[in-house]
Amino acid sequence: MSTEIFSTNDGKQTAAGAPPDPITAEVVRCAYDNIAEEMALVLVRTSGSPALTEAKDFSTIVFNRAGEQIGSAGYVLLHLASSRIAVEALVEQRGDEIEPGDAYICNDPHTNGALHQADVGIITPIFEEKELIGWTFANAHLIDVGGASLGGIAPTAYDCFEEAVRFPLTRIAKNGFIDPEWERFVGLNFRAPVPFVNDVRSLIAACRAGGERVLALVDEYGVETLEEISAHNMNLSEQALRARIAELPEGVSSTHEWVEYDGRGTPELYELFAEMRAENGTLNFRFSGREQVPCFINGAQGGIEGNTISTILTMLAYDIPFNEGIWRCINIDRGEPGTIVNPVNPAPVSAAHMETGAKIARMVSTLISDACSASNADLLRSRAAGQASSASTGTAWFGTNREGNLSVFFPMDLSVAIGGPAQTVADGQDVYGYQSTLSIGFPDVETHELSEPVLFLWRRLNVNSGGAGQRRGGQGLDSSWILWGGGDHSCFSFQSCCEVPARGYGGGLPGGAGFNHLIRSSNIRDLIKEGKLPTSADQVEGALDPMPGKGSNIPFRIDEMYFGKSCGGGGLGDPFLRSPELVQKDVDEGRVTLDVAQTIYGAKFNERGKINQDETWRNRDKIRSTRLSTKQVPLKSESSLTGQFGAVPIDKNWACSNCQSTISPITTHWKSAIEPQRSELVNIFETSGQFVRARKDKPLIFAERFCPNCGTLLSTDLEVDGESRTPSGFVFDGNTAEQSH
């Protein structure tokens, strides 16, 4: 009988006897994922909350007895990290007292890995007779978790005690029954205790259903066989990802980002730094930032690790079955405690995953794109991309509904309907969501109007919001509504991208930022009485009141109008290299306006509105020649490297991917060889038809680097005026300077 030897993450070798046959191994792997999917189905069918039934802001995961992930339903990938941390903490803190029929609640980012306090998790043990054999975990965003703000997100909190009620792995059910004392506690401390308890019951039901299905699998295969097969499957996933990582070049990718905060009246930018090194089949990340701040943007462990794993899964491990084996290939260093990437109690963290955490996702995307672009592997080079928006234009509202009762609603539309990143093979997906929200959605207009006291005026794509490029970024959403049938409301605003948009890659332009605006003392109701339904804010009279990015208790009255736009994804490649046919298609479909097609894409149209291809290419060369005196050859090049963007390594040098002319030796950071052309970002966005909020102090600068030979736009970077930083990029190790395409 043959013996299969598996490599483990600690370098040891374990013999598992004869390996399971591949069909049985795959059947068992799929069985665990299907169990997680059934848990999700139970959750949706038993909950009455739109955040679960419509938006599907939840996850369900199955663990073995050691706390290793063996099955998951990919709704919100961030929970792959938070669930893992929570189960590990439960085993460590309370492992000796776990009994059948227990259910533990957890939502504390500081002690049990929650993304933020509104993400409430339930953990239940799985016992086969008296033996603990595994765990089930279900997590969902619950609309009210007590505290100062709705939705568990407190934009103006100074510490975590102001944010929401926290449960530190609290046992709320014993012998299968929920503790009535806990229910009474919730009844006194939550605005809407009945929906909260109902959703918790749904989470418990999901976990119980998962446990029953695992026991049915045990009856069929036995515990020992299932554990051997799961170990085999984890090793397969680990080996597959390590093999892919091994194709990345040896060197360091580095980048930086900014987290926005204006909740105290002054717009602040808090800088983050990140590095990635691929070494021995492992991705090693190092994150750093300033000391933790007294506002809700601090990034707790669950949000940092969740955004990291999500980006890796979507960019590098998209075709590798997920389980604990994936985690073995990743090291994450958050540095010393007490910073915004490694905060300690009592740092406020109620937007940890959407603020600092989401900016980590942007940085990881750029780190991976830089390393992939420098790789010899065609598959990896094809994974370079613009940044996903990864930014919420979020709001939460409370007031009175049509029946005069409490109205609490948390529209997910502009929070998740955000533009996706441009890809090497296609434009970014419109209303894509976060890279971490594979199955999350937002309700239909009719569902909103049925369940909430609102009337929608419009909801459509946010034109021009996708970053321009050879491949265009995905579009965000443009939406407007008024209160209808209820009373006045108040609002909490949590916008994570007003000033720092998602960056493009390889010469692609940034996606648009988002905003929430109100029109005060409007004539909207008079217009409706006259039978006129406005289709833009310009058609409504009143005083424009831009909402702050972060704000609490903002009044909203029944004679006022709300409108907002969500963010677009970053573009990929020089917009002047975009096919004229695709520019024409964008204009015809209303994704790009005619003036933007002419200015940003250099397009020339005839009197019938049809693009003239030859004139377009001549116009592009003329425009670039005025900006670049060294330009020698046309942009349209027969030597362009298909599917590659920006600068690439060729024959021991960095070279232009379009004309293949040399930029600098491969041992250098190529951006240091080209002096950038700088403009204020707000001026660029006025031309591109996108929104970004202007900064009075230290404005954002848009830095462009062009190929000196053909004039191709090779990179676009963001800077803060007056601050010097090394731009994002990949630097080869000295012993790998022979790297070449």
N, C-alpha and C positions, 0 to 999 in steps of 0.2 A: 504494500500500500504506500502510495506517495505521500509525502509530508510537505505542506506549504509553510514557508517561513515568512512571517509578516514583520515589516519594520515598524517600530512604534516611535512616538514622538520623543521618548526619553533615550533613544538609541539602543534599547535592548531588543533582543529577538525572542519571539514567542512561537512555539510550535503548536499548531491547532489540530494536529492529526490530518486526516483527509479533509480537504476543503469542501464546503457544501457545493452541490452542483449549482451552476449559475442560474438555472431556472428557479430552483427553490429559494436561492438567495434573493433573487429579484422579486419573487412572490412575497416573501416576508418583508422586504424593504417597502414594497408598495402597500402591503397590509398595514404597516405602521402609519404611513402617510394617509391612507384611507381612513384609519381610525381618527386621526387628527381632523380630517375633512368631515367626518360624521360628527365629531364634537362641535365643529363650526356650524353644521346644519342644526344641531340641537340648540345652539346659542341663538341663531337667527330666528328659529321658530318659536322660541319661548320668551324672547325679549320683546318689549314694545317700544324700545328706544330707537329713533331714526339713526343715531350714531352707529347702531349695530345692524339694524335691519336694512337700512338704505346705504349708509356710508361704508359699512363693514370695517369699522375701525377696531379691529380685534385680531387676536391670534390664538391658536390652539396647538399645543406641543406635547409630545409623549417622550418620557425619559425612562432609561433603565434604572436599576436599583442604585447604580453608582452616580446617578445624576448626569448621565451622558445623553445627549439628544439623539433619538432614533427615529422620530417621525414628526412632521410638522405640516401645517396648512399655511401656505405662503400669502397671508393677507397683509400683515405688516412685518417686514423683515426685522425691524428694530427689536421686536420682542424676542428674537432669537438670542439676543444678548441679555435682556432684562430677565427673561425666564431662567436662563442658565445661572445667572448670579443669584436669583431668588432661591432656586432649589438647592444650590450649594450652601447658601446661608442657612436655610432651614435644616439641612442635614447637620451642619456644624453646630448650630445653636440649640436645636431641639430634637436631634436624632434619636435620643434615648427614650423620648416620651411619645413618639408617633404611634397611633393606634388605628385600626380599621374604623372607617366612618368619620375620620377627622377631615376638617377642611380649614385651611389657613388662608387668611387674607393678607395681601402685601401691596403697598403703594408708596413706600418711602425710598426716594432716590439715594438717600445717604446710607441706609442700612441694608436694603435688600434689592438694590439695582433697578428700581422702577424708573421708567423714562421721565415721568413727572407724576405728581400726586394724583392727577385725574386718570392715569392708567392704572386701573385696579386689577390685581391678579388674584386668582384662586389656585391653590395647590392642594391636591388630594393624593394620598398614598394608595398604591395598589398592593393588596395582600392576597397571596394564594395560600389559603388556610391561615396559618399564623406567620407566614414568611413574607417580608416586604420584598417585592420584586420589581417595583417601578413607581413612577409618578406621572400624574397628568397635570397640565398647567393650562389655564384659560385666562386671557387678559382682554380687557376692553376699556375704551375711553368712556367713562361715565360722566354725564353732563354736570352733576352736582356732587362735590365731595366736601361740602362745607367750606369754611374759611371766608376770606374777605372778598373773593371774586368768583363769578360763575365759571363753570367749565374747569375749575381747578387751576386756572392760569391767572396769576396776580401780577399785572404789569408794574404796579408801583410799590410792591412789597420790599421792605428793607431786610427781612430775614425770613427763614422758612416757617417761623411761627405765625406769620401773617398770611400764609398762603392757603393751606388746606389741612384738613384732618389727616394725620398719617397713621398707618397701621403697620407696626413692626413685626410682621409674621405672627399675627394674632390668630389663635384658634377660635373660630366662630361657630364651628359645628363639631359635635361629638356624638358618636354612635349614630350618625346620619341625620341629626337634628340641629337646626340653627339655635344658638343660644339666645333666648328671649331677652336677656340683659343687654346683649350687644344690639339687638334690634331697638330697644328702648333708648340706648345711647345715640344711635343714628337718628331716631325720631326727634331728639332734642337738639341735635347739632347740625342738621342738614336742612336746606331750604325745601327740598323735594325728597323726603325720606322714602316715600312709597316707591317711586320709580327706581331709586337707588337700590333698595332691598330687593325689588323684583329682578333687577339686572344681576345682582349678586347671586340670587337663586338660580338664574339662568346659567351663570358661570359655573356654579356647583353642579347643576344638572349636566352640563357639557362634560365636566371632569368625570362625573360618575359614569356617564355613557361611555367615555373613553376607557375607563377602568374595566367596565364589563366586557368591552370588545377585546381588550388585552387578555383578559382571563379566558375568553373563548379561543383566542389564539394559543394560549398555554395548553388548553385542553387538547388541541390538535397536534401541537408539536412538542410540548414539554418545555419547562423553563430553561434547562441546560442547553437544549438544542437552539432555542431562540437566542440565547445569549451568545452562543458560538457563531451563529449566522450574523447577528448584529455586529459582533467584533470584526468578522470578515468584511462586512459591508463598510464599516467605518474605515478599515484599512484600505479598501479599494478607493474610497473617496479621497483619503489622504494622499495615496500614491498618485492619483490622477492630478490633483492640484499641485503637488510637489513637482511633478514632471513638467507642468505648464510653467510654474514659477522658474524652474531651472532654465527655461528658454529666454528669460529676461536677462539683459546684460548686467555685468557686475559694475556697480556704481551707485550713486546717490541721486535720487530725485528730491528736490526741495521746492517749497512754495510757501505762501502766506495768504492770509485772509483777514477780514475785519468783521466783528460783530457790532451791530448797530444798537444804540439805546438812547431814547430821547424822553424817557418817562419822568425825568426831573426838570424838563423844560429846555435843556441844552442838548443838542445832538452830539452824542459821543461815539467814537469808534474805538473798539478794543481789539488790538491786533493779536492774531494767532500765527503760529509757525508750525510747519510739519516737514518731516523727512521720511523717506522710505528707501530701504535697501533690501534687495533680493539676494539671499545668501543661503546656500545649501538647501534649496527647496523651501525656504521660509521667507515670508514677508515680514520685515521688521519695521515698525512704525514708531516714530518719536514725535510727540506733540508737546507744545509748550505755549504759554501765554502769560499775561500779566497776573498779578495777585487777584484773588477772587474779589468780586464787587458786590455791593449791597443792592443788587437788582436781579431779576429772575432769569438772567441769561446764562448763569454759570452752568457749565456742562458736566453733569454727574456721570458716573461710570457707565451706567446702562446706555445713556444717549451717545457717549463717545464710542463705545465698543459697538453699539448697534448700528450707527451710521458708517463705521468702518467696514463691518462685515457685509452690510447691505451693498455698498459700492463694489466690494470685491466680488460678491455673488453675481451682480448684474454685468460687470465688465470682464471678469476673468473666469469665474466658475459657473457661468450660466448654464452649462450643459453637464455639470457634475452633480450627482445626487447629493443633497445636503444631509449631513449628520455631523456628529461630533468630530469626525475625521477632518472636516474643513477647518475647525478651530485649531487643530494641532499644527497647522501651517502658518499661523499668524501670531506674532508677538506685538503687543501694544504697550508702549511706555508713555504714561501720562505725566511723568516727572514728579517733582516734589509736591506733597500735599499743600493745599492753600492757594491754588491758582484757579483760573477760570476753566481749565481743562482737568483739574483734579481738586474740586472744592471740598471743604469740610464743613460739617455742621457748625453754625446755623445758616450757611449761605443759602439764599433763596434759589430755587432750582425748578420752579413750576413751568418754565419754558426751556428746560435744559436741552431737550432733544431737538427743538425747532430753532434754537438760536445757535449757541456754540456747537451743539451736536451736528446740526445741519451744515454749518460751515466746515466742520470736519469732513463731511461727505463731499463737499465741493473740493476741498484740498486733496482728499484721497483720489478723486477722479482725475485731477490734474497730475498728481504723482504717478498714477498708473498710466495715463496717456503719454507722459514724457518717457517713461521706461519702455512702453510698448513701441513708441515711435523709433526708439534706438535699437530695437531688437532685430535679429536676423530672421525671425519667424514671421511668415506672411500672416498667419492667423493672429498673432499678437499685434502686428502693425495695424491690422484691420480693427482693433478694439479702441484705438484712440478716438476721442470724442470731445465735443464742447462740454461745458459744465451743465448738468441739470440745474434747473432753477433752485430747487431745494429751499424754497422760501414761502412762508405762509403770508397771505393778506387776510388775516383772521379777525373775526369779531365774535362776541357773545352778547346776547340781548336778554333783558328781562323786563317785564311789565305786566299788563293785564290782557287776557285774551278775549274772545268774543263773548264768553260766558261770565266775564268779570273775575275769573280765577287767575292764579299766577301763571304767567307765560314765561317759559325759559327755553330759549332755542339758540343753537350753536350751528349756524349754517356752514357747511363744509365746502361750499362751492369755490370760493376764492382761496381757501386754505389748501385744497388738493388739486384743483383744476389749473395746474401750472405747466408751463412748457417744458418739454423734454429736450435732451441734448442732441445736437446734430451728430450723425453717425457717418462713418466713412462710406457707407453704402446707401444711405437714405437721409432725408431731412428728419429733424427731430419730431417726435409725436406731439400733436396738439393735445392740450389738457391732459398731459401725461401723468402728473403727480410727482411725488418724491421717488427717488430710486428705491426707497425702502418701502413703498406702498404699492405692491404689485396688484392687489385686488381691491384697494379702497376706492370708493366712488363718492358721488354726491347725488342728492335726491333730484327727481324730476321737478320741474316748476309746479306741476299739479300737486305733487306730494307736499311741497312747501305750503302752497296756498290752502290745502286741505287741513294740514295739521297746525299751521301757525297763522297769526293774524296779519298776513302780508298779501300784497298784490304786486306781482312782478311786472315791470314795464318793459324790460328786455333782458335777454341773456344770450350771448353770442361770443364768437371768437374775438380776442383782443388783437385787432389788425396791427401789423408791423411789430408786434411784441417779440417775435422770435428773432434771435440774433442773426444778422446777415452773414452769409458765407457761401462758399462753393456748395456746401450743404447747409441749409438754413435751420436754425433752432426752431423748436415747436412753439406754437402760440399759446398764450394764456387765455383767460376768460374776461369778458366785459359784461357787467351785470348791474341792474338797478331795480329797486323796489320801494314801496311805501307801506306804512302801516295801514291795515284795512280791516275794520270790524272790531278792533280792540282799542286799548287806551295807549297813553304815552309809554315809552320804554326808556331804559338806560342801556348804555353800551360799554363793553370793555374791548379795547383795540389791542391787537398784538400782531403787528406787521414786522416781519423779520428782514424785509428787503425794500427799503425806501430809497437808499442812497448807493448801495454796493451791489450791482447786478451780477448775475451769473456770467462768468467770463467765457469768451469763445476760445478756440484752440487752433493753432496752426494758421493764424491770420484771420480766423472768424471773429465777428464782432459780438459784444455782450448781448444777452437778452434784456428785454425791458424790465424795469422795476415795477412795483405795484403801489396802489394807493386806495384808501377809503376816504370818500368825500361826502359831505352833507350839504344840501341846499336849504338854508334856513328861511323861514317866512315865505315859503314858495307859493306859487299859484297852481300847484299840481292838481288840487282837487277841483278848482274852477275849470281847468282844462278837461278833466275827466267828465265833469258835468256837461261840458260842451261837446262831448263825444270825441275829444282829441286825446289820443294816447301818444305821448312823446316818445321819440326813438333816440334822442340824445339829450344831454344835459343843457345844450345850447338853446333848446326849445322851452326851457323852464325858467321863469323869472324868480329871483330871490338872491340871498346872500350866500356865496360859496364859502364853506367852512371846511378846509382840509383837516381831517382828523390826525392827531399825532400817531406816530408809529406805535407807541405804547401809552395807553391811557386807561383810566378807570372812571366809571360813573359819568359817562358822556351823555347828556340828555338828548333824546330824539322824540319829537312830537308828531302828532298825527297830520299836521299840515306841512311836514318837511319830507324831503326826498333823499334817499341814499343811492349813491352809485360808486362803483369801484372797479378796479382792474387788477388781475393777477399777473404774475411775472412770466416772462418768456425764457426759453432755454438758449444757451450759448450756441453760436454758429461754429462751423468748422471750415477752415480754408478761406482764402481770399475771395471776397464777394465778386471781384472783377474776373474771377475764373469760373463763375457760375454760368452754366449753359444758358444762352439767350432763350432757348425754348422753355426752360424751367422758370426763368424770370417772367416770360409771357404767361405761363400757366399760373404763377402766383398772382399776377395782376388780374387775370380773367376770373380766378376763384375768389378774389377779394382778400387774399392773405397779405398782400403787399400793395400799397397805394402807388399810383402812377408816378407821383413826384419822388417817392423813395426809390422806385425802380430806376429812375433817371439819375438821381444823385448818388445813391449808395451802390447801385449795381452798374452805373455807367451806361444804362440802356438808352438806345435811340429808337423812337417810334415814328411811324408814318402818320399821315393825317387820318387814317382809319383805325389808329390805335394798335397797329400790328408792329412788332419789333423788327427792325432791320439789322440782321446779324452782322453783316460786314461793317456797317456804320457803327454798330455797338463796339466791336473790337477796336476799330480805329479810334473811337472816342475814349475808350479805356486807356489805350496807349498814350493818347494826347494828354489826358489828365495826369497819368503817372509821370510822364516826362516833365510836366511843370513842377511836380513835387520832388523829382529825383534827377539831378543833373547828370548822374553817372549811368543812367539807363541806356543800354546798348541794343537789346534785342526785344522783339515783340513779346507780349504776355502769352499769346496763343502759341504754345510750344509743342513740337513733335516729340521732344525728349522728356516731357512731363511724366513723373513716376505715378502710375495709376494707383489711386487709393492711398497716397501718402501726402502729407500736408506739412507746411512749415519747413524747418531745417531738418535734414536727415544725415546720418553718417555714411559717407561713400569714400572708399580708398583712403582711409586714415584721416579724412577731413570731414568737417561739417559742410554740407552743401545745400543749395536751394533745391527743393523737391520738384520745382517746375522746370528750371533750365539746367540744373545740375552743376552750376558754377560754384566754385569753392568759396566758403565764407571764412573758415578758420580751422586750425588743426583740431583733431578730435580730442586732444587732451585738454582743451580749454572749454570754458562756458561760452558757447558761440554768440550769445547775445552781447557779450562784452566787446565783440568786434564790429558791431553796428550801432551807430548813434541813433537813438530813437527820435522820432518826431512827436512832439507833445502838444496836446490841446486839453482844455477843460472838458471833462466827460459830458457835462450838461450841454455844451455847445454841439458835440457830436450827436447827442440824442435829439436835439432839436431838428437836426438834418435827417436823422433816421426815423423820425416819427414815433419815437418811444418816450416813455416817461422815466425820469429819474429826478429825485428831489435835489435841488441845488443846496450846496453847503456854503454858508457865509464865511466860515473860518476853515482853513485847510481844505479847500475843494479837492475833489478827486480828479486826477489827471489820467488821461488816456494816452498811452505810449505805444506808438506803432513802429515796427522795424521792417524795412523793405529790403528785398534782394537788390544789391547795387547794380546787378547786371540786367535783369529783366523787369525789375520793378514790382515783383510779386510781394504782397503783404505776407510776411512770414510769421509774425506774432503780434498780439495785442495784449498789453499788460495794464493793470491799474496801479496807480501810485497815489499817495497822499502828498499834496503840495508841501514842499519843504522837508520831507522825510526821505532819506536815502535807504533803499533796500536792494539786495541782490534779487533780480527778477527770477521768476520760476524757471526751472530747467533741470536737465539731467547732466551729470558730470561723470564720465567714465573713471573707474579706478585706473591707476597708472599701468597695471599689468594687463589691462584689457584694451589698450589703445589700438590693437589691431582690429577691433570691431568694425565691420563694414557690411553694407548691403551687397 
